[in-house]
Amino acid sequence: MKRFGLIGTSLSHSFSQRWFAEKFAREGLADHRYDLFELPTLDAFPALVKETPGLCGLNVTIPFKRSVMPLLHLLAPDAAAVGAVNTVSFSNGRSTGHNTDVIGFRTMLLPLLNGTRPRALVLGSGGASLAVAFVLRELGIKFRVVSRSRERGDLTWDLLDPAIVGVCTLIVNTTPVGMFPDVEAAPPLPFEAIGPRHVVIDLIYNPEHTLLLQKAKERGAQVANGIAMLEAQAEASWAIWNGQLDQGT
């Protein structure tokens, strides 16, 4: 049995297990299995790896994308450059960290830009934010990171005024605010500053239409959730696990 899975602290919202189960069924891979491994802390990570026979790969989600890095034997160049890991591969007793969030976000973003390079706001400063920032820099898009802490962002939430939001016509939410089951929450934006020129992306995919996206759409903005990113990064993870995507390790 070839084993795969997802690690994080709260995984009831995740679509990954269903996505991979459907993929395995389509491709006739009866000897493949994908599980959700809820870990209260990463102290349990070494035991999980040791006690899961046939473990070939793991996806990593909140809040472990950065803290898992010191526990791995190797980092692929993408993960080292971004400073976060969302995919781990295992081979010959050694673990390697990768970041397929970069591939996923780039894949979903480019069609939305239509060749433009708008100023951007990145909401949140966690592991997903690092991948988003990496792609924006790669594309030459100027951006600011909004965080609760000035040490981890360019702006704190209380400094996010209508003038800034009006100028930054690409907004990307990387926080879990609005994720199931807390579906009545939204990041504290001045929504009156959002209009038809805006593209608002929420990396959350459960619910499909977060309160953030609903409010932005009401203001005429183009909106997108995280499903396309999830699917692209999952395909990239699968390619890594099967040795079909060389990331220079």
RODO-2510 file (C-alpha; in nm, 4 decimals, decimal comma):
residues 249
     n   res          X          Y          Z
     1     m     0,0000     0,0000     0,0000
     2     k     0,1303     0,3426    -0,0968
     3     r     0,0298     0,5968     0,1663
     4     f    -0,0226     0,9713     0,1299
     5     g    -0,1928     1,2302     0,3467
     6     l    -0,2386     1,5775     0,4849
     7     i    -0,1071     1,7129     0,8158
     8     g    -0,2493     2,0099     1,0044
     9     t    -0,4355     2,0907     1,3239
    10     s    -0,7928     2,1131     1,1935
    11     l    -0,8709     1,9243     0,8755
    12     s    -1,2491     1,8853     0,8714
    13     h    -1,2670     2,1575     0,6028
    14     s    -1,0208     1,9848     0,3703
    15     f    -1,1128     1,8631     0,0226
    16     s    -0,7744     1,6955    -0,0298
    17     q    -0,8750     1,3477     0,0846
    18     r    -1,1771     1,3401    -0,1461
    19     w    -0,9779     1,4877    -0,4344
    20     f    -0,7055     1,2241    -0,4119
    21     a    -0,9503     0,9392    -0,3446
    22     e    -1,1345     1,0307    -0,6644
    23     k    -0,8051     1,0529    -0,8538
    24     f    -0,6932     0,7108    -0,7299
    25     a    -1,0307     0,5626    -0,8294
    26     r    -1,0165     0,7183    -1,1787
    27     e    -0,6669     0,5862    -1,2381
    28     g    -0,7315     0,2396    -1,0933
    29     l    -0,4810     0,2817    -0,8100
    30     a    -0,6424     0,0493    -0,5572
    31     d    -0,3173     0,0191    -0,3613
    32     h    -0,3014     0,3963    -0,2943
    33     r    -0,4518     0,5663     0,0108
    34     y    -0,4767     0,9281     0,1259
    35     d    -0,5514     1,0074     0,4920
    36     l    -0,6027     1,3138     0,7091
    37     f    -0,3544     1,3299     0,9963
    38     e    -0,4619     1,5870     1,2540
    39     l    -0,1624     1,6706     1,4732
    40     p    -0,1983     1,8919     1,7813
    41     t     0,1697     1,9853     1,7440
    42     l     0,4583     1,8838     1,5218
    43     d     0,6019     1,6851     1,8120
    44     a     0,3939     1,4006     1,6695
    45     f     0,5451     1,4302     1,3193
    46     p     0,8469     1,1968     1,3617
    47     a     0,6262     0,9216     1,5076
    48     l     0,3745     0,9608     1,2251
    49     v     0,6473     0,9168     0,9650
    50     k     0,8019     0,6218     1,1481
    51     e     0,4742     0,4422     1,2183
    52     t     0,3071     0,4814     0,8758
    53     p     0,4362     0,2011     0,6524
    54     g     0,4462     0,2807     0,2824
    55     l     0,4359     0,6582     0,3381
    56     c     0,5318     0,8262     0,0085
    57     g     0,4133     1,1815     0,0511
    58     l     0,2354     1,4372     0,2660
    59     n     0,0684     1,7694     0,2066
    60     v     0,1087     2,0311     0,4790
    61     t    -0,1445     2,2956     0,5798
    62     i    -0,2066     2,5504     0,8573
    63     p    -0,0191     2,5997     1,0853
    64     f     0,2797     2,3818     0,9944
    65     k     0,4020     2,5168     0,6588
    66     r     0,7023     2,6883     0,8139
    67     s     0,7554     2,4973     1,1354
    68     v     0,7866     2,1612     0,9553
    69     m     1,0960     2,2775     0,7656
    70     p     1,3589     2,2034     1,0363
    71     l     1,2229     1,8483     1,0690
    72     l     1,3004     1,7572     0,7077
    73     h     1,6251     1,6215     0,5640
    74     l     1,6221     1,8365     0,2493
    75     l     1,4475     2,1401     0,1017
    76     a     1,3804     2,1802    -0,2685
    77     p     1,4942     2,5192    -0,4065
    78     d     1,1344     2,6414    -0,4344
    79     a     1,0616     2,5720    -0,0683
    80     a     1,3892     2,7271     0,0435
    81     a     1,3235     3,0392    -0,1638
    82     v     0,9656     3,0800    -0,0419
    83     g     1,0373     2,9893     0,3190
    84     a     0,7462     2,7469     0,3491
    85     v     0,6636     2,3837     0,2697
    86     n     0,3268     2,2438     0,1678
    87     t     0,4409     1,9113     0,0195
    88     v     0,6782     1,6480     0,1578
    89     s     0,8176     1,3561    -0,0392
    90     f     0,9832     1,0489     0,1126
    91     s     1,2500     0,8419    -0,0592
    92     n     1,5149     0,6050     0,0779
    93     g     1,4403     0,7085     0,4339
    94     r     1,4845     1,0790     0,3637
    95     s     1,2257     1,3552     0,3547
    96     t     1,2254     1,6515     0,1170
    97     g     1,0130     1,9652     0,1489
    98     h     0,8602     2,1319    -0,1573
    99     n     0,6251     2,4224    -0,2210
   100     t     0,3562     2,3551    -0,4805
   101     d     0,1491     2,6516    -0,3570
   102     v     0,3665     2,8609    -0,5893
   103     i     0,2611     2,6543    -0,8909
   104     g    -0,0999     2,6549    -0,7749
   105     f    -0,1240     3,0298    -0,7173
   106     r     0,0567     3,1192    -1,0394
   107     t    -0,1771     2,8895    -1,2344
   108     m    -0,4910     3,0516    -1,0945
   109     l    -0,3628     3,4109    -1,1010
   110     l    -0,2353     3,4547    -1,4560
   111     p    -0,5746     3,4158    -1,6316
   112     l    -0,7275     3,6684    -1,3906
   113     l    -0,4673     3,9360    -1,4659
   114     n    -0,5169     3,9425    -1,8438
   115     g    -0,1644     4,0718    -1,8867
   116     t    -0,2008     4,3562    -1,6335
   117     r     0,0263     4,4236    -1,3365
   118     p    -0,1937     4,5831    -1,0684
   119     r    -0,0780     4,6873    -0,7247
   120     a    -0,1734     4,4221    -0,4705
   121     l    -0,2626     4,3650    -0,1081
   122     v    -0,1808     4,0296     0,0486
   123     l    -0,3976     3,9684     0,3540
   124     g    -0,2114     3,7605     0,6100
   125     s     0,1521     3,6674     0,6699
   126     g     0,1469     3,2902     0,7154
   127     g     0,2845     3,0113     0,4964
   128     a     0,0400     3,0624     0,2092
   129     s     0,1199     3,4350     0,2109
   130     l     0,4854     3,3566     0,1456
   131     a     0,3988     3,1608    -0,1693
   132     v     0,1681     3,4388    -0,2904
   133     a     0,4381     3,6998    -0,2292
   134     f     0,6908     3,4866    -0,4176
   135     v     0,4678     3,4719    -0,7260
   136     l     0,3879     3,8450    -0,7141
   137     r     0,7588     3,9305    -0,7008
   138     e     0,8237     3,6886    -0,9854
   139     l     0,5612     3,8702    -1,1959
   140     g     0,6884     4,2155    -1,1067
   141     i     0,3731     4,3102    -0,9148
   142     k     0,4166     4,5602    -0,6319
   143     f     0,2366     4,4558    -0,3140
   144     r     0,1953     4,5125     0,0564
   145     v     0,1372     4,2446     0,3199
   146     v    -0,1296     4,3124     0,5823
   147     s    -0,0721     4,1425     0,9184
   148     r    -0,1668     4,1721     1,2833
   149     s     0,2017     4,2326     1,3529
   150     r     0,4105     4,5082     1,1919
   151     e     0,7109     4,2774     1,2269
   152     r     0,5511     4,0293     0,9846
   153     g     0,3812     4,2684     0,7452
   154     d     0,4012     4,6067     0,5798
   155     l     0,0695     4,7218     0,7229
   156     t    -0,1412     4,6356     1,0240
   157     w    -0,5178     4,6054     0,9821
   158     d    -0,5870     4,9402     1,1485
   159     l    -0,3783     5,1160     0,8806
   160     l    -0,5788     4,9650     0,5941
   161     d    -0,7781     5,2688     0,4813
   162     p    -0,9993     5,3214     0,1725
   163     a    -0,7233     5,5085    -0,0141
   164     i    -0,4884     5,2100     0,0028
   165     v    -0,7593     4,9603    -0,0925
   166     g    -0,8698     5,1815    -0,3798
   167     v    -0,5188     5,1894    -0,5282
   168     c    -0,4459     4,8185    -0,4754
   169     t    -0,6853     4,6573    -0,7215
   170     l    -0,5624     4,3013    -0,6624
   171     i    -0,6498     4,1659    -0,3168
   172     v    -0,5495     3,8166    -0,2060
   173     n    -0,6748     3,6727     0,1227
   174     t    -0,4373     3,4114     0,2636
   175     t    -0,5867     3,4099     0,6146
   176     p    -0,8364     3,1475     0,7409
   177     v    -1,0912     3,4199     0,8236
   178     g    -1,4246     3,3107     0,6756
   179     m    -1,3336     2,9433     0,6491
   180     f    -1,5902     2,6820     0,7477
   181     p    -1,7354     2,6718     1,0091
   182     d    -1,6773     3,0460     1,0755
   183     v    -1,8545     3,1446     0,7540
   184     e    -2,0014     3,4724     0,8850
   185     a    -1,6554     3,6300     0,9230
   186     a    -1,4580     3,8366     0,6736
   187     p    -1,1288     4,0274     0,6861
   188     p    -1,1904     4,3858     0,8096
   189     l    -1,1563     4,5667     0,4774
   190     p    -1,3121     4,9040     0,3902
   191     f    -1,5388     4,7411     0,1312
   192     e    -1,6683     5,0769     0,0113
   193     a    -1,3304     5,1233    -0,1616
   194     i    -1,3710     4,8056    -0,3720
   195     g    -1,5152     4,8436    -0,7203
   196     p    -1,5302     4,6957    -1,0707
   197     r    -1,1551     4,7425    -1,1268
   198     h    -1,0728     4,5032    -0,8422
   199     v    -0,9835     4,1373    -0,8551
   200     v    -1,0397     3,9736    -0,5163
   201     i    -0,9024     3,6252    -0,4543
   202     d    -0,9752     3,4212    -0,1430
   203     l    -0,7547     3,1128    -0,1056
   204     i    -1,0306     2,9568     0,1061
   205     y    -1,2340     2,6982    -0,0855
   206     n    -1,4805     2,5941     0,1855
   207     p    -1,7245     2,7650     0,1627
   208     e    -1,7076     2,8194    -0,2110
   209     h    -1,8274     3,1788    -0,1727
   210     t    -1,6840     3,3325     0,1431
   211     l    -1,8324     3,6466     0,2930
   212     l    -1,5289     3,8348     0,1586
   213     l    -1,6061     3,7234    -0,1971
   214     q    -1,9769     3,7950    -0,1564
   215     k    -1,9108     4,1498    -0,0382
   216     a    -1,6521     4,2135    -0,3108
   217     k    -1,8815     4,0786    -0,5823
   218     e    -2,1619     4,3059    -0,4607
   219     r    -1,9247     4,5959    -0,5236
   220     g    -1,8646     4,4809    -0,8822
   221     a    -1,5271     4,3138    -0,8316
   222     q    -1,4121     4,0031    -1,0166
   223     v    -1,3761     3,7263    -0,7587
   224     a    -1,2165     3,3816    -0,7353
   225     n    -1,1834     3,1216    -0,4614
   226     g    -0,9002     2,8765    -0,3936
   227     i    -1,0317     2,5714    -0,5814
   228     a    -0,8191     2,6278    -0,8925
   229     m    -0,5100     2,6745    -0,6769
   230     l    -0,5892     2,3604    -0,4769
   231     e    -0,6261     2,1498    -0,7888
   232     a    -0,3083     2,2834    -0,9508
   233     q    -0,0970     2,2393    -0,6385
   234     a    -0,2410     1,8913    -0,5793
   235     e    -0,1477     1,7856    -0,9338
   236     a     0,2018     1,9250    -0,8759
   237     s     0,2285     1,7321    -0,5475
   238     w     0,1267     1,4144    -0,7277
   239     a     0,3899     1,4761    -0,9954
   240     i     0,6581     1,5246    -0,7285
   241     w     0,5599     1,2054    -0,5479
   242     n     0,5866     1,0165    -0,8743
   243     g     0,9176     1,1673    -0,9787
   244     q     0,7610     1,3536    -1,2703
   245     l     0,8447     1,7062    -1,1511
   246     d     1,2115     1,7817    -1,0958
   247     q     1,2602     2,0685    -0,8540
   248     g     1,6368     2,0517    -0,8426
   249     t     1,6827     1,8579    -0,5183
***
